[in-house]
Each structure stands twice: as C-alpha cells, then as structure tokens.
Amino acid sequence: MEQKKLAIIATKGTLDWAYPPFILASTASALGYETEVFFTFYGLQLLKKDLDLKVTPLGNPGMPMPMGMDKWFPTVLMALPGMEGMITSMMKKKMARKGVASVEELRELCQEAEVRLIACQMTVDLFDLDPASLIDGIDYAGAARFFEFAGESDVCLYI
C-alpha cells in the first residue's frame, strides 16, 4: 500500500493562522502521511527564528471575544491603537491556561516528524528576506516544485 500524502499551502502570518498548518501537518505525519507545507507570502512569517506573531480581530468576524464583545463592540473600534496587542495578549494567556503548545513547539514537532517545510523562493526574494532569519532545516523551492508533490497528494489544503 502506497503512503498517503498531505500538501498544505500556508499563506497567513498571524498567531491564530499559525496553528492550523502545524497542527494538521504534525497530526498527518503521526498518522503516517508524507507531508509537505509550502509557506508563501505572509506565511513565511511562520518560519522566522524570532517569532513575533500577533492576532488581529479586525476582519476576523468569527473570532470569539471576551465578555461577549463580538456581540456589542463595534467592529470599527477594533482598529483602535493597542487593540491588536490586547487581543494577542489575551489569546496567548488563554492558550497557556488551556495547555496549548506554542507555535515554536509545534514547528519543532513537525521537523522532528520529518514534515518538509518549504519556503517559497520567489516570496523570499520578493520580500528581500534574509535566509539567516529563517529556521534551519527548511527547503527553498518554487511553486512548480511544490506542485510536483501536491499533484500526487491525497489531500491538499490551502490555509
């Protein structure tokens, strides 16, 4: 029986969007899937050595807010200075209370599980990213290389 394959395209670079690709990739690998995650555009933030990820409630209508704020607090006020920092701090505290692994821990777990983490070379060049600012053990490739794998995968997710 041929090994199943999972291909993930990670395009978001915020704290809340960092979890799905790493959780799904590590889980798939634990289930025996050959797994690759292709990080492009803002998703490249998830491969930085020094993570400074934020959560933005603006434009994220599904985000549950404390004290039912999502029901009564006007969305436009989410753009106020300090709101992003406050929401990020609240999210990090809640995750710690619930025992949720950090993004760094999940990322390391993926690497230990031999998930291939691929930085989009075109985006690295476009944003003038210094490869030294990214974690070790990742590959650099273009979309065509990723499609070789994704075209044969059993599951392909865009996150």
Chimera marker file (.cmm) of the C-alpha trace (Angstrom):
<marker_set name="trace">
<marker id="1" x="0.000" y="0.000" z="0.000" r="1" g="1" b="0" radius="0.5"/>
<marker id="2" x="1.355" y="3.399" z="-1.021" r="1" g="1" b="0" radius="0.5"/>
<marker id="3" x="1.907" y="6.032" z="1.681" r="1" g="1" b="0" radius="0.5"/>
<marker id="4" x="-0.758" y="8.749" z="1.766" r="1" g="1" b="0" radius="0.5"/>
<marker id="5" x="0.333" y="12.339" z="1.145" r="1" g="1" b="0" radius="0.5"/>
<marker id="6" x="-0.794" y="15.692" z="2.547" r="1" g="1" b="0" radius="0.5"/>
<marker id="7" x="0.123" y="19.000" z="0.922" r="1" g="1" b="0" radius="0.5"/>
<marker id="8" x="-0.547" y="22.274" z="2.742" r="1" g="1" b="0" radius="0.5"/>
<marker id="9" x="-0.131" y="25.812" z="1.433" r="1" g="1" b="0" radius="0.5"/>
<marker id="10" x="0.340" y="28.278" z="4.327" r="1" g="1" b="0" radius="0.5"/>
<marker id="11" x="-0.283" y="31.907" z="3.366" r="1" g="1" b="0" radius="0.5"/>
<marker id="12" x="-1.111" y="33.675" z="6.631" r="1" g="1" b="0" radius="0.5"/>
<marker id="13" x="1.369" y="35.068" z="9.144" r="1" g="1" b="0" radius="0.5"/>
<marker id="14" x="-0.654" y="35.768" z="12.268" r="1" g="1" b="0" radius="0.5"/>
<marker id="15" x="-0.709" y="33.864" z="15.557" r="1" g="1" b="0" radius="0.5"/>
<marker id="16" x="-4.190" y="32.452" z="15.019" r="1" g="1" b="0" radius="0.5"/>
<marker id="17" x="-3.354" y="31.311" z="11.480" r="1" g="1" b="0" radius="0.5"/>
<marker id="18" x="-0.045" y="29.743" z="12.571" r="1" g="1" b="0" radius="0.5"/>
<marker id="19" x="-1.712" y="26.839" z="14.346" r="1" g="1" b="0" radius="0.5"/>
<marker id="20" x="-3.680" y="25.095" z="11.556" r="1" g="1" b="0" radius="0.5"/>
<marker id="21" x="-0.766" y="24.220" z="9.245" r="1" g="1" b="0" radius="0.5"/>
<marker id="22" x="1.468" y="22.965" z="12.069" r="1" g="1" b="0" radius="0.5"/>
<marker id="23" x="-1.266" y="21.042" z="13.887" r="1" g="1" b="0" radius="0.5"/>
<marker id="24" x="-2.558" y="19.416" z="10.692" r="1" g="1" b="0" radius="0.5"/>
<marker id="25" x="0.931" y="18.620" z="9.395" r="1" g="1" b="0" radius="0.5"/>
<marker id="26" x="2.157" y="17.081" z="12.656" r="1" g="1" b="0" radius="0.5"/>
<marker id="27" x="-1.048" y="15.066" z="13.027" r="1" g="1" b="0" radius="0.5"/>
<marker id="28" x="-0.884" y="13.802" z="9.455" r="1" g="1" b="0" radius="0.5"/>
<marker id="29" x="2.740" y="12.794" z="9.908" r="1" g="1" b="0" radius="0.5"/>
<marker id="30" x="1.848" y="10.927" z="13.117" r="1" g="1" b="0" radius="0.5"/>
<marker id="31" x="-0.822" y="9.096" z="11.106" r="1" g="1" b="0" radius="0.5"/>
<marker id="32" x="1.769" y="8.044" z="8.551" r="1" g="1" b="0" radius="0.5"/>
<marker id="33" x="1.196" y="10.651" z="5.848" r="1" g="1" b="0" radius="0.5"/>
<marker id="34" x="4.110" y="12.017" z="3.862" r="1" g="1" b="0" radius="0.5"/>
<marker id="35" x="3.605" y="15.732" z="4.494" r="1" g="1" b="0" radius="0.5"/>
<marker id="36" x="4.816" y="18.991" z="2.975" r="1" g="1" b="0" radius="0.5"/>
<marker id="37" x="3.930" y="22.557" z="3.931" r="1" g="1" b="0" radius="0.5"/>
<marker id="38" x="4.621" y="25.294" z="1.385" r="1" g="1" b="0" radius="0.5"/>
<marker id="39" x="4.969" y="28.705" z="3.066" r="1" g="1" b="0" radius="0.5"/>
<marker id="40" x="4.325" y="31.615" z="0.739" r="1" g="1" b="0" radius="0.5"/>
<marker id="41" x="3.727" y="35.346" z="1.088" r="1" g="1" b="0" radius="0.5"/>
<marker id="42" x="2.802" y="36.173" z="4.696" r="1" g="1" b="0" radius="0.5"/>
<marker id="43" x="3.007" y="32.518" z="5.672" r="1" g="1" b="0" radius="0.5"/>
<marker id="44" x="6.793" y="32.912" z="5.571" r="1" g="1" b="0" radius="0.5"/>
<marker id="45" x="6.492" y="34.751" z="8.911" r="1" g="1" b="0" radius="0.5"/>
<marker id="46" x="5.868" y="31.327" z="10.475" r="1" g="1" b="0" radius="0.5"/>
<marker id="47" x="9.377" y="30.191" z="9.522" r="1" g="1" b="0" radius="0.5"/>
<marker id="48" x="11.217" y="33.069" z="11.197" r="1" g="1" b="0" radius="0.5"/>
<marker id="49" x="13.620" y="32.176" z="14.005" r="1" g="1" b="0" radius="0.5"/>
<marker id="50" x="12.297" y="35.006" z="16.143" r="1" g="1" b="0" radius="0.5"/>
<marker id="51" x="8.514" y="34.833" z="16.048" r="1" g="1" b="0" radius="0.5"/>
<marker id="52" x="6.553" y="37.946" z="16.940" r="1" g="1" b="0" radius="0.5"/>
<marker id="53" x="3.120" y="36.833" z="15.779" r="1" g="1" b="0" radius="0.5"/>
<marker id="54" x="0.024" y="38.856" z="16.548" r="1" g="1" b="0" radius="0.5"/>
<marker id="55" x="-3.717" y="38.233" z="16.422" r="1" g="1" b="0" radius="0.5"/>
<marker id="56" x="-5.870" y="40.807" z="14.724" r="1" g="1" b="0" radius="0.5"/>
<marker id="57" x="-9.582" y="40.845" z="15.451" r="1" g="1" b="0" radius="0.5"/>
<marker id="58" x="-10.121" y="43.274" z="12.574" r="1" g="1" b="0" radius="0.5"/>
<marker id="59" x="-11.576" y="41.441" z="9.594" r="1" g="1" b="0" radius="0.5"/>
<marker id="60" x="-11.928" y="38.273" z="11.666" r="1" g="1" b="0" radius="0.5"/>
<marker id="61" x="-15.670" y="38.181" z="12.419" r="1" g="1" b="0" radius="0.5"/>
<marker id="62" x="-15.650" y="34.593" z="13.642" r="1" g="1" b="0" radius="0.5"/>
<marker id="63" x="-13.238" y="35.317" z="16.487" r="1" g="1" b="0" radius="0.5"/>
<marker id="64" x="-14.930" y="34.863" z="19.873" r="1" g="1" b="0" radius="0.5"/>
<marker id="65" x="-14.224" y="37.854" z="22.071" r="1" g="1" b="0" radius="0.5"/>
<marker id="66" x="-14.162" y="38.088" z="25.877" r="1" g="1" b="0" radius="0.5"/>
<marker id="67" x="-17.241" y="39.412" z="27.671" r="1" g="1" b="0" radius="0.5"/>
<marker id="68" x="-19.286" y="38.866" z="24.528" r="1" g="1" b="0" radius="0.5"/>
<marker id="69" x="-17.553" y="41.838" z="22.888" r="1" g="1" b="0" radius="0.5"/>
<marker id="70" x="-18.138" y="40.291" z="19.478" r="1" g="1" b="0" radius="0.5"/>
<marker id="71" x="-21.878" y="40.924" z="20.037" r="1" g="1" b="0" radius="0.5"/>
<marker id="72" x="-21.802" y="44.527" z="21.245" r="1" g="1" b="0" radius="0.5"/>
<marker id="73" x="-18.382" y="46.049" z="20.483" r="1" g="1" b="0" radius="0.5"/>
<marker id="74" x="-18.400" y="47.832" z="17.084" r="1" g="1" b="0" radius="0.5"/>
<marker id="75" x="-16.007" y="46.210" z="14.617" r="1" g="1" b="0" radius="0.5"/>
<marker id="76" x="-14.588" y="49.569" z="13.584" r="1" g="1" b="0" radius="0.5"/>
<marker id="77" x="-13.243" y="50.073" z="17.131" r="1" g="1" b="0" radius="0.5"/>
<marker id="78" x="-11.011" y="47.022" z="16.651" r="1" g="1" b="0" radius="0.5"/>
<marker id="79" x="-8.751" y="49.347" z="14.651" r="1" g="1" b="0" radius="0.5"/>
<marker id="80" x="-8.015" y="51.455" z="17.744" r="1" g="1" b="0" radius="0.5"/>
<marker id="81" x="-4.356" y="51.626" z="18.799" r="1" g="1" b="0" radius="0.5"/>
<marker id="82" x="-3.499" y="48.900" z="21.284" r="1" g="1" b="0" radius="0.5"/>
<marker id="83" x="-6.367" y="46.551" z="20.384" r="1" g="1" b="0" radius="0.5"/>
<marker id="84" x="-4.117" y="44.130" z="18.475" r="1" g="1" b="0" radius="0.5"/>
<marker id="85" x="-1.688" y="43.924" z="21.397" r="1" g="1" b="0" radius="0.5"/>
<marker id="86" x="-4.506" y="43.438" z="23.889" r="1" g="1" b="0" radius="0.5"/>
<marker id="87" x="-6.186" y="40.696" z="21.852" r="1" g="1" b="0" radius="0.5"/>
<marker id="88" x="-2.822" y="38.965" z="21.230" r="1" g="1" b="0" radius="0.5"/>
<marker id="89" x="-2.009" y="39.025" z="24.931" r="1" g="1" b="0" radius="0.5"/>
<marker id="90" x="-5.432" y="37.638" z="25.829" r="1" g="1" b="0" radius="0.5"/>
<marker id="91" x="-5.106" y="34.845" z="23.251" r="1" g="1" b="0" radius="0.5"/>
<marker id="92" x="-1.623" y="33.856" z="24.467" r="1" g="1" b="0" radius="0.5"/>
<marker id="93" x="-2.804" y="33.749" z="28.082" r="1" g="1" b="0" radius="0.5"/>
<marker id="94" x="-5.817" y="31.636" z="27.185" r="1" g="1" b="0" radius="0.5"/>
<marker id="95" x="-3.666" y="29.193" z="25.207" r="1" g="1" b="0" radius="0.5"/>
<marker id="96" x="-1.256" y="28.889" z="28.140" r="1" g="1" b="0" radius="0.5"/>
<marker id="97" x="-4.151" y="28.247" z="30.553" r="1" g="1" b="0" radius="0.5"/>
<marker id="98" x="-5.539" y="25.554" z="28.244" r="1" g="1" b="0" radius="0.5"/>
<marker id="99" x="-2.126" y="23.906" z="27.778" r="1" g="1" b="0" radius="0.5"/>
<marker id="100" x="-1.942" y="24.577" z="24.037" r="1" g="1" b="0" radius="0.5"/>
<marker id="101" x="1.544" y="24.072" z="22.618" r="1" g="1" b="0" radius="0.5"/>
<marker id="102" x="3.340" y="27.149" z="21.331" r="1" g="1" b="0" radius="0.5"/>
<marker id="103" x="3.871" y="27.724" z="17.628" r="1" g="1" b="0" radius="0.5"/>
<marker id="104" x="7.584" y="27.125" z="18.166" r="1" g="1" b="0" radius="0.5"/>
<marker id="105" x="6.868" y="23.759" z="19.829" r="1" g="1" b="0" radius="0.5"/>
<marker id="106" x="4.511" y="22.682" z="17.052" r="1" g="1" b="0" radius="0.5"/>
<marker id="107" x="7.005" y="23.756" z="14.412" r="1" g="1" b="0" radius="0.5"/>
<marker id="108" x="9.765" y="21.718" z="16.101" r="1" g="1" b="0" radius="0.5"/>
<marker id="109" x="7.400" y="18.761" z="16.347" r="1" g="1" b="0" radius="0.5"/>
<marker id="110" x="6.812" y="18.974" z="12.599" r="1" g="1" b="0" radius="0.5"/>
<marker id="111" x="10.530" y="18.980" z="11.928" r="1" g="1" b="0" radius="0.5"/>
<marker id="112" x="11.081" y="16.017" z="14.251" r="1" g="1" b="0" radius="0.5"/>
<marker id="113" x="8.265" y="14.188" z="12.447" r="1" g="1" b="0" radius="0.5"/>
<marker id="114" x="10.031" y="14.825" z="9.107" r="1" g="1" b="0" radius="0.5"/>
<marker id="115" x="7.378" y="17.158" z="7.721" r="1" g="1" b="0" radius="0.5"/>
<marker id="116" x="9.014" y="19.006" z="4.847" r="1" g="1" b="0" radius="0.5"/>
<marker id="117" x="8.766" y="22.750" z="5.442" r="1" g="1" b="0" radius="0.5"/>
<marker id="118" x="9.288" y="24.659" z="2.205" r="1" g="1" b="0" radius="0.5"/>
<marker id="119" x="9.859" y="28.405" z="1.911" r="1" g="1" b="0" radius="0.5"/>
<marker id="120" x="8.654" y="29.851" z="-1.384" r="1" g="1" b="0" radius="0.5"/>
<marker id="121" x="11.853" y="31.072" z="-3.041" r="1" g="1" b="0" radius="0.5"/>
<marker id="122" x="10.033" y="33.695" z="-5.122" r="1" g="1" b="0" radius="0.5"/>
<marker id="123" x="8.471" y="35.221" z="-1.996" r="1" g="1" b="0" radius="0.5"/>
<marker id="124" x="11.781" y="35.136" z="-0.100" r="1" g="1" b="0" radius="0.5"/>
<marker id="125" x="13.284" y="37.098" z="-2.985" r="1" g="1" b="0" radius="0.5"/>
<marker id="126" x="10.270" y="39.419" z="-3.326" r="1" g="1" b="0" radius="0.5"/>
<marker id="127" x="10.362" y="40.460" z="0.327" r="1" g="1" b="0" radius="0.5"/>
<marker id="128" x="14.184" y="40.514" z="0.481" r="1" g="1" b="0" radius="0.5"/>
<marker id="129" x="14.123" y="38.035" z="3.371" r="1" g="1" b="0" radius="0.5"/>
<marker id="130" x="17.481" y="37.018" z="4.727" r="1" g="1" b="0" radius="0.5"/>
<marker id="131" x="17.581" y="33.189" z="4.840" r="1" g="1" b="0" radius="0.5"/>
<marker id="132" x="19.601" y="33.548" z="8.061" r="1" g="1" b="0" radius="0.5"/>
<marker id="133" x="16.442" y="34.959" z="9.699" r="1" g="1" b="0" radius="0.5"/>
<marker id="134" x="14.575" y="31.727" z="8.976" r="1" g="1" b="0" radius="0.5"/>
<marker id="135" x="14.827" y="28.481" z="10.934" r="1" g="1" b="0" radius="0.5"/>
<marker id="136" x="17.312" y="25.813" z="9.927" r="1" g="1" b="0" radius="0.5"/>
<marker id="137" x="16.239" y="22.609" z="8.237" r="1" g="1" b="0" radius="0.5"/>
<marker id="138" x="13.800" y="24.068" z="5.721" r="1" g="1" b="0" radius="0.5"/>
<marker id="139" x="13.842" y="23.769" z="1.948" r="1" g="1" b="0" radius="0.5"/>
<marker id="140" x="13.582" y="26.583" z="-0.585" r="1" g="1" b="0" radius="0.5"/>
<marker id="141" x="11.646" y="25.937" z="-3.768" r="1" g="1" b="0" radius="0.5"/>
<marker id="142" x="9.216" y="27.468" z="-6.190" r="1" g="1" b="0" radius="0.5"/>
<marker id="143" x="5.581" y="26.720" z="-6.789" r="1" g="1" b="0" radius="0.5"/>
<marker id="144" x="6.375" y="24.322" z="-9.645" r="1" g="1" b="0" radius="0.5"/>
<marker id="145" x="8.385" y="22.096" z="-7.287" r="1" g="1" b="0" radius="0.5"/>
<marker id="146" x="5.580" y="22.136" z="-4.726" r="1" g="1" b="0" radius="0.5"/>
<marker id="147" x="3.010" y="21.186" z="-7.376" r="1" g="1" b="0" radius="0.5"/>
<marker id="148" x="5.007" y="18.067" z="-8.187" r="1" g="1" b="0" radius="0.5"/>
<marker id="149" x="4.176" y="16.872" z="-4.668" r="1" g="1" b="0" radius="0.5"/>
<marker id="150" x="0.721" y="18.453" z="-4.376" r="1" g="1" b="0" radius="0.5"/>
<marker id="151" x="-0.367" y="16.939" z="-7.688" r="1" g="1" b="0" radius="0.5"/>
<marker id="152" x="0.200" y="13.477" z="-6.273" r="1" g="1" b="0" radius="0.5"/>
<marker id="153" x="-1.162" y="14.183" z="-2.781" r="1" g="1" b="0" radius="0.5"/>
<marker id="154" x="-4.295" y="12.598" z="-1.366" r="1" g="1" b="0" radius="0.5"/>
<marker id="155" x="-5.217" y="15.802" z="0.468" r="1" g="1" b="0" radius="0.5"/>
<marker id="156" x="-4.271" y="19.373" z="-0.421" r="1" g="1" b="0" radius="0.5"/>
<marker id="157" x="-5.183" y="22.236" z="1.923" r="1" g="1" b="0" radius="0.5"/>
<marker id="158" x="-4.930" y="25.982" z="1.430" r="1" g="1" b="0" radius="0.5"/>
<marker id="159" x="-4.600" y="27.804" z="4.760" r="1" g="1" b="0" radius="0.5"/>
<link id1="1" id2="2" r="1" g="1" b="0" radius="0.2"/>
<link id1="2" id2="3" r="1" g="1" b="0" radius="0.2"/>
<link id1="3" id2="4" r="1" g="1" b="0" radius="0.2"/>
<link id1="4" id2="5" r="1" g="1" b="0" radius="0.2"/>
<link id1="5" id2="6" r="1" g="1" b="0" radius="0.2"/>
<link id1="6" id2="7" r="1" g="1" b="0" radius="0.2"/>
<link id1="7" id2="8" r="1" g="1" b="0" radius="0.2"/>
<link id1="8" id2="9" r="1" g="1" b="0" radius="0.2"/>
<link id1="9" id2="10" r="1" g="1" b="0" radius="0.2"/>
<link id1="10" id2="11" r="1" g="1" b="0" radius="0.2"/>
<link id1="11" id2="12" r="1" g="1" b="0" radius="0.2"/>
<link id1="12" id2="13" r="1" g="1" b="0" radius="0.2"/>
<link id1="13" id2="14" r="1" g="1" b="0" radius="0.2"/>
<link id1="14" id2="15" r="1" g="1" b="0" radius="0.2"/>
<link id1="15" id2="16" r="1" g="1" b="0" radius="0.2"/>
<link id1="16" id2="17" r="1" g="1" b="0" radius="0.2"/>
<link id1="17" id2="18" r="1" g="1" b="0" radius="0.2"/>
<link id1="18" id2="19" r="1" g="1" b="0" radius="0.2"/>
<link id1="19" id2="20" r="1" g="1" b="0" radius="0.2"/>
<link id1="20" id2="21" r="1" g="1" b="0" radius="0.2"/>
<link id1="21" id2="22" r="1" g="1" b="0" radius="0.2"/>
<link id1="22" id2="23" r="1" g="1" b="0" radius="0.2"/>
<link id1="23" id2="24" r="1" g="1" b="0" radius="0.2"/>
<link id1="24" id2="25" r="1" g="1" b="0" radius="0.2"/>
<link id1="25" id2="26" r="1" g="1" b="0" radius="0.2"/>
<link id1="26" id2="27" r="1" g="1" b="0" radius="0.2"/>
<link id1="27" id2="28" r="1" g="1" b="0" radius="0.2"/>
<link id1="28" id2="29" r="1" g="1" b="0" radius="0.2"/>
<link id1="29" id2="30" r="1" g="1" b="0" radius="0.2"/>
<link id1="30" id2="31" r="1" g="1" b="0" radius="0.2"/>
<link id1="31" id2="32" r="1" g="1" b="0" radius="0.2"/>
<link id1="32" id2="33" r="1" g="1" b="0" radius="0.2"/>
<link id1="33" id2="34" r="1" g="1" b="0" radius="0.2"/>
<link id1="34" id2="35" r="1" g="1" b="0" radius="0.2"/>
<link id1="35" id2="36" r="1" g="1" b="0" radius="0.2"/>
<link id1="36" id2="37" r="1" g="1" b="0" radius="0.2"/>
<link id1="37" id2="38" r="1" g="1" b="0" radius="0.2"/>
<link id1="38" id2="39" r="1" g="1" b="0" radius="0.2"/>
<link id1="39" id2="40" r="1" g="1" b="0" radius="0.2"/>
<link id1="40" id2="41" r="1" g="1" b="0" radius="0.2"/>
<link id1="41" id2="42" r="1" g="1" b="0" radius="0.2"/>
<link id1="42" id2="43" r="1" g="1" b="0" radius="0.2"/>
<link id1="43" id2="44" r="1" g="1" b="0" radius="0.2"/>
<link id1="44" id2="45" r="1" g="1" b="0" radius="0.2"/>
<link id1="45" id2="46" r="1" g="1" b="0" radius="0.2"/>
<link id1="46" id2="47" r="1" g="1" b="0" radius="0.2"/>
<link id1="47" id2="48" r="1" g="1" b="0" radius="0.2"/>
<link id1="48" id2="49" r="1" g="1" b="0" radius="0.2"/>
<link id1="49" id2="50" r="1" g="1" b="0" radius="0.2"/>
<link id1="50" id2="51" r="1" g="1" b="0" radius="0.2"/>
<link id1="51" id2="52" r="1" g="1" b="0" radius="0.2"/>
<link id1="52" id2="53" r="1" g="1" b="0" radius="0.2"/>
<link id1="53" id2="54" r="1" g="1" b="0" radius="0.2"/>
<link id1="54" id2="55" r="1" g="1" b="0" radius="0.2"/>
<link id1="55" id2="56" r="1" g="1" b="0" radius="0.2"/>
<link id1="56" id2="57" r="1" g="1" b="0" radius="0.2"/>
<link id1="57" id2="58" r="1" g="1" b="0" radius="0.2"/>
<link id1="58" id2="59" r="1" g="1" b="0" radius="0.2"/>
<link id1="59" id2="60" r="1" g="1" b="0" radius="0.2"/>
<link id1="60" id2="61" r="1" g="1" b="0" radius="0.2"/>
<link id1="61" id2="62" r="1" g="1" b="0" radius="0.2"/>
<link id1="62" id2="63" r="1" g="1" b="0" radius="0.2"/>
<link id1="63" id2="64" r="1" g="1" b="0" radius="0.2"/>
<link id1="64" id2="65" r="1" g="1" b="0" radius="0.2"/>
<link id1="65" id2="66" r="1" g="1" b="0" radius="0.2"/>
<link id1="66" id2="67" r="1" g="1" b="0" radius="0.2"/>
<link id1="67" id2="68" r="1" g="1" b="0" radius="0.2"/>
<link id1="68" id2="69" r="1" g="1" b="0" radius="0.2"/>
<link id1="69" id2="70" r="1" g="1" b="0" radius="0.2"/>
<link id1="70" id2="71" r="1" g="1" b="0" radius="0.2"/>
<link id1="71" id2="72" r="1" g="1" b="0" radius="0.2"/>
<link id1="72" id2="73" r="1" g="1" b="0" radius="0.2"/>
<link id1="73" id2="74" r="1" g="1" b="0" radius="0.2"/>
<link id1="74" id2="75" r="1" g="1" b="0" radius="0.2"/>
<link id1="75" id2="76" r="1" g="1" b="0" radius="0.2"/>
<link id1="76" id2="77" r="1" g="1" b="0" radius="0.2"/>
<link id1="77" id2="78" r="1" g="1" b="0" radius="0.2"/>
<link id1="78" id2="79" r="1" g="1" b="0" radius="0.2"/>
<link id1="79" id2="80" r="1" g="1" b="0" radius="0.2"/>
<link id1="80" id2="81" r="1" g="1" b="0" radius="0.2"/>
<link id1="81" id2="82" r="1" g="1" b="0" radius="0.2"/>
<link id1="82" id2="83" r="1" g="1" b="0" radius="0.2"/>
<link id1="83" id2="84" r="1" g="1" b="0" radius="0.2"/>
<link id1="84" id2="85" r="1" g="1" b="0" radius="0.2"/>
<link id1="85" id2="86" r="1" g="1" b="0" radius="0.2"/>
<link id1="86" id2="87" r="1" g="1" b="0" radius="0.2"/>
<link id1="87" id2="88" r="1" g="1" b="0" radius="0.2"/>
<link id1="88" id2="89" r="1" g="1" b="0" radius="0.2"/>
<link id1="89" id2="90" r="1" g="1" b="0" radius="0.2"/>
<link id1="90" id2="91" r="1" g="1" b="0" radius="0.2"/>
<link id1="91" id2="92" r="1" g="1" b="0" radius="0.2"/>
<link id1="92" id2="93" r="1" g="1" b="0" radius="0.2"/>
<link id1="93" id2="94" r="1" g="1" b="0" radius="0.2"/>
<link id1="94" id2="95" r="1" g="1" b="0" radius="0.2"/>
<link id1="95" id2="96" r="1" g="1" b="0" radius="0.2"/>
<link id1="96" id2="97" r="1" g="1" b="0" radius="0.2"/>
<link id1="97" id2="98" r="1" g="1" b="0" radius="0.2"/>
<link id1="98" id2="99" r="1" g="1" b="0" radius="0.2"/>
<link id1="99" id2="100" r="1" g="1" b="0" radius="0.2"/>
<link id1="100" id2="101" r="1" g="1" b="0" radius="0.2"/>
<link id1="101" id2="102" r="1" g="1" b="0" radius="0.2"/>
<link id1="102" id2="103" r="1" g="1" b="0" radius="0.2"/>
<link id1="103" id2="104" r="1" g="1" b="0" radius="0.2"/>
<link id1="104" id2="105" r="1" g="1" b="0" radius="0.2"/>
<link id1="105" id2="106" r="1" g="1" b="0" radius="0.2"/>
<link id1="106" id2="107" r="1" g="1" b="0" radius="0.2"/>
<link id1="107" id2="108" r="1" g="1" b="0" radius="0.2"/>
<link id1="108" id2="109" r="1" g="1" b="0" radius="0.2"/>
<link id1="109" id2="110" r="1" g="1" b="0" radius="0.2"/>
<link id1="110" id2="111" r="1" g="1" b="0" radius="0.2"/>
<link id1="111" id2="112" r="1" g="1" b="0" radius="0.2"/>
<link id1="112" id2="113" r="1" g="1" b="0" radius="0.2"/>
<link id1="113" id2="114" r="1" g="1" b="0" radius="0.2"/>
<link id1="114" id2="115" r="1" g="1" b="0" radius="0.2"/>
<link id1="115" id2="116" r="1" g="1" b="0" radius="0.2"/>
<link id1="116" id2="117" r="1" g="1" b="0" radius="0.2"/>
<link id1="117" id2="118" r="1" g="1" b="0" radius="0.2"/>
<link id1="118" id2="119" r="1" g="1" b="0" radius="0.2"/>
<link id1="119" id2="120" r="1" g="1" b="0" radius="0.2"/>
<link id1="120" id2="121" r="1" g="1" b="0" radius="0.2"/>
<link id1="121" id2="122" r="1" g="1" b="0" radius="0.2"/>
<link id1="122" id2="123" r="1" g="1" b="0" radius="0.2"/>
<link id1="123" id2="124" r="1" g="1" b="0" radius="0.2"/>
<link id1="124" id2="125" r="1" g="1" b="0" radius="0.2"/>
<link id1="125" id2="126" r="1" g="1" b="0" radius="0.2"/>
<link id1="126" id2="127" r="1" g="1" b="0" radius="0.2"/>
<link id1="127" id2="128" r="1" g="1" b="0" radius="0.2"/>
<link id1="128" id2="129" r="1" g="1" b="0" radius="0.2"/>
<link id1="129" id2="130" r="1" g="1" b="0" radius="0.2"/>
<link id1="130" id2="131" r="1" g="1" b="0" radius="0.2"/>
<link id1="131" id2="132" r="1" g="1" b="0" radius="0.2"/>
<link id1="132" id2="133" r="1" g="1" b="0" radius="0.2"/>
<link id1="133" id2="134" r="1" g="1" b="0" radius="0.2"/>
<link id1="134" id2="135" r="1" g="1" b="0" radius="0.2"/>
<link id1="135" id2="136" r="1" g="1" b="0" radius="0.2"/>
<link id1="136" id2="137" r="1" g="1" b="0" radius="0.2"/>
<link id1="137" id2="138" r="1" g="1" b="0" radius="0.2"/>
<link id1="138" id2="139" r="1" g="1" b="0" radius="0.2"/>
<link id1="139" id2="140" r="1" g="1" b="0" radius="0.2"/>
<link id1="140" id2="141" r="1" g="1" b="0" radius="0.2"/>
<link id1="141" id2="142" r="1" g="1" b="0" radius="0.2"/>
<link id1="142" id2="143" r="1" g="1" b="0" radius="0.2"/>
<link id1="143" id2="144" r="1" g="1" b="0" radius="0.2"/>
<link id1="144" id2="145" r="1" g="1" b="0" radius="0.2"/>
<link id1="145" id2="146" r="1" g="1" b="0" radius="0.2"/>
<link id1="146" id2="147" r="1" g="1" b="0" radius="0.2"/>
<link id1="147" id2="148" r="1" g="1" b="0" radius="0.2"/>
<link id1="148" id2="149" r="1" g="1" b="0" radius="0.2"/>
<link id1="149" id2="150" r="1" g="1" b="0" radius="0.2"/>
<link id1="150" id2="151" r="1" g="1" b="0" radius="0.2"/>
<link id1="151" id2="152" r="1" g="1" b="0" radius="0.2"/>
<link id1="152" id2="153" r="1" g="1" b="0" radius="0.2"/>
<link id1="153" id2="154" r="1" g="1" b="0" radius="0.2"/>
<link id1="154" id2="155" r="1" g="1" b="0" radius="0.2"/>
<link id1="155" id2="156" r="1" g="1" b="0" radius="0.2"/>
<link id1="156" id2="157" r="1" g="1" b="0" radius="0.2"/>
<link id1="157" id2="158" r="1" g="1" b="0" radius="0.2"/>
<link id1="158" id2="159" r="1" g="1" b="0" radius="0.2"/>
</marker_set>
